């Protein structure tokens, strides 16, 4: 049975009526082994994480760059793993392969496939929100529309095509990356818990 408390779809025009929101919790940019060791055990204890990746855009037809960033988020903590600097360490691969930790994201099939090009692992516990929301009668599938339908606010995608391999990520990039993973976490939690 489909639970129809959510709108099926929302138009780009209607999105403009929603207030803009973003992640305001703690953001940790994990770009060294020391930072990795300091945070990974906290993440591995979570039951649900929001998941996303960022890749430096390629403006050449047919060329796809390697994934630069993996974002994992709870409700108040977002970790941005700069895999262009630290790779995918064993314990991070362990989280990505753990069936007991839900990793909720949007259009995750390609993300996971590209991550497996960086390091071999057996992905498990991933929930693609584009498919998951159909059980709730929602037909829209992009993250911007899903955040409006389920959470009641819109998010900005302005930083999407920036250089994710820059020496330092700007504050705007950090907030954007954290927000994408956090919104996935919040959408999943709200759909599952009904609040």
C-alpha positions as CSV (number, residue, x, y, z in Angstrom):
1,X,0.0,0.0,0.0
2,X,1.3,3.4,-0.9
3,X,1.4,6.1,1.8
4,X,0.2,9.3,0.1
5,X,0.9,12.0,2.6
6,X,3.5,13.5,0.3
7,X,3.0,15.3,-3.0
8,X,3.7,13.3,-6.0
9,X,5.6,16.0,-7.9
10,X,6.7,19.6,-7.7
11,X,7.6,22.0,-10.5
12,X,10.7,24.1,-10.8
13,X,8.4,27.1,-10.5
14,X,6.9,25.9,-7.3
15,X,10.3,25.2,-5.8
16,X,11.0,29.0,-5.8
17,X,8.3,29.4,-3.1
18,X,10.2,27.3,-0.6
19,X,12.8,28.8,1.8
20,X,16.4,27.9,1.2
21,X,18.1,25.8,3.8
22,X,21.5,24.2,4.3
23,X,23.5,22.1,6.8
24,X,24.4,24.0,10.0
25,X,26.0,21.2,12.0
26,X,29.7,20.3,12.4
27,X,31.6,19.8,9.1
28,X,34.9,17.9,9.2
29,X,37.1,17.9,6.1
30,X,39.0,14.6,6.3
31,X,42.1,15.2,4.3
32,X,44.7,13.4,6.5
33,X,45.2,10.0,8.2
34,X,45.1,11.8,11.6
35,X,41.7,13.4,10.9
36,X,40.4,10.1,9.5
37,X,41.5,8.2,12.6
38,X,39.8,10.8,14.8
39,X,36.4,10.5,13.3
40,X,35.9,7.1,11.6
41,X,34.9,5.2,14.8
42,X,32.0,7.6,15.4
43,X,30.7,7.1,11.9
44,X,31.0,3.3,12.1
45,X,28.6,3.3,15.1
46,X,25.8,5.0,13.2
47,X,22.8,3.0,11.9
48,X,21.9,5.6,9.1
49,X,24.2,7.9,7.2
50,X,23.4,10.3,4.4
51,X,25.7,9.6,1.4
52,X,26.9,11.5,-1.6
53,X,30.0,12.1,-3.7
54,X,31.5,15.0,-5.6
55,X,33.6,14.8,-8.7
56,X,35.7,17.5,-10.4
57,X,33.7,18.5,-13.5
58,X,35.1,17.6,-16.9
59,X,34.2,19.9,-19.7
60,X,35.5,17.5,-22.3
61,X,33.0,15.2,-24.0
62,X,33.2,11.6,-22.9
63,X,35.7,12.3,-20.1
64,X,34.8,11.6,-16.5
65,X,37.1,12.5,-13.6
66,X,37.7,10.3,-10.6
67,X,35.6,10.9,-7.5
68,X,37.2,13.6,-5.3
69,X,35.0,13.5,-2.3
70,X,32.8,11.1,-0.3
71,X,30.3,12.8,2.1
72,X,28.7,10.9,5.0
73,X,26.4,12.7,7.3
74,X,24.2,12.3,10.4
75,X,21.8,15.0,11.6
76,X,24.5,17.1,13.1
77,X,27.8,15.9,11.7
78,X,29.0,15.8,8.1
79,X,32.4,14.2,7.2
80,X,33.9,15.2,3.8
81,X,36.4,12.5,2.9
82,X,38.9,14.0,0.3
83,X,39.7,10.7,-1.4
84,X,41.8,12.5,-3.9
85,X,44.2,13.0,-0.9
86,X,43.6,10.0,1.3
87,X,42.1,7.3,-0.9
88,X,39.5,5.0,0.6
89,X,41.1,3.6,3.8
90,X,40.0,0.1,5.0
91,X,37.6,1.4,7.7
92,X,35.8,3.7,5.2
93,X,35.5,0.8,2.7
94,X,34.2,-1.2,5.7
95,X,31.4,1.3,6.2
96,X,30.5,1.3,2.5
97,X,30.3,-2.5,2.6
98,X,28.4,-2.8,6.0
99,X,24.9,-4.1,5.5
100,X,24.1,-2.9,9.1
101,X,24.7,0.8,8.2
102,X,22.1,2.4,5.8
103,X,23.8,4.7,3.4
104,X,20.9,6.8,1.9
105,X,21.6,8.8,-1.3
106,X,20.2,9.9,-4.6
107,X,21.2,8.2,-7.9
108,X,23.9,6.2,-6.1
109,X,24.5,3.5,-8.7
110,X,27.1,5.5,-10.6
111,X,28.6,6.9,-7.4
112,X,29.2,3.4,-6.1
113,X,30.5,2.2,-9.5
114,X,33.0,5.0,-9.7
115,X,34.1,4.4,-6.1
116,X,34.8,0.8,-7.0
117,X,37.3,2.1,-9.6
118,X,39.2,3.8,-6.8
119,X,39.1,0.8,-4.5
120,X,37.5,-2.6,-4.7
121,X,34.8,-3.3,-2.1
122,X,31.5,-5.0,-2.0
123,X,28.8,-2.3,-1.5
124,X,26.0,-3.1,0.9
125,X,23.4,-1.2,2.9
126,X,22.9,1.5,0.2
127,X,19.3,2.9,-0.3
128,X,18.7,4.9,-3.4
129,X,16.1,7.5,-2.4
130,X,15.0,7.9,-6.1
131,X,13.6,4.3,-5.8
132,X,12.7,4.4,-2.1
133,X,10.4,7.4,-2.4
134,X,8.1,5.6,-4.9
135,X,6.8,3.5,-1.9
136,X,5.4,6.8,-0.6
137,X,3.8,7.9,-3.8
138,X,6.5,10.4,-4.7
139,X,7.3,10.6,-8.5
140,X,9.9,13.4,-8.4
141,X,13.4,12.1,-8.0
142,X,16.0,14.9,-7.9
143,X,17.4,15.9,-4.6
144,X,16.2,19.5,-4.9
145,X,12.6,18.3,-5.4
146,X,12.7,15.6,-2.8
147,X,14.0,18.0,-0.2
148,X,11.0,20.3,-0.9
149,X,8.4,17.5,-1.0
150,X,9.6,15.6,2.1
151,X,11.4,18.2,4.2
152,X,9.6,21.4,3.2
153,X,12.7,23.5,2.0
154,X,14.8,23.9,-1.0
155,X,18.6,23.5,-1.3
156,X,21.1,25.3,-3.6
157,X,23.1,23.4,-6.2
158,X,25.3,26.4,-7.0
159,X,28.6,24.8,-6.0
160,X,28.0,21.6,-7.9
161,X,30.4,22.3,-10.8
162,X,33.3,23.7,-8.8
163,X,36.8,22.3,-8.4
164,X,36.5,19.5,-5.9
165,X,40.2,18.9,-6.1
166,X,41.2,22.4,-5.1
167,X,44.0,22.6,-2.5
168,X,41.5,23.8,0.0
169,X,37.7,23.5,-0.2
170,X,35.9,26.8,0.2
171,X,33.4,27.3,3.0
172,X,30.6,27.4,0.3
173,X,31.9,24.1,-1.1
174,X,31.9,22.5,2.3
175,X,28.4,23.6,3.1
176,X,27.1,22.5,-0.3
177,X,28.8,19.0,0.1
178,X,27.6,18.6,3.7
179,X,24.0,19.7,2.8
180,X,23.6,17.1,0.0
181,X,24.5,14.2,2.3
182,X,22.6,15.7,5.3
183,X,19.4,16.1,3.2
184,X,19.6,12.5,2.1
185,X,19.9,11.5,5.8
186,X,16.9,13.6,6.8
187,X,14.7,12.4,3.9
188,X,15.4,8.8,4.7
189,X,14.8,9.3,8.4
190,X,11.6,11.2,7.9
191,X,10.2,8.7,5.5
192,X,11.0,5.7,7.7
193,X,10.0,7.3,11.0
194,X,7.1,9.4,9.7
195,X,8.5,12.5,11.5
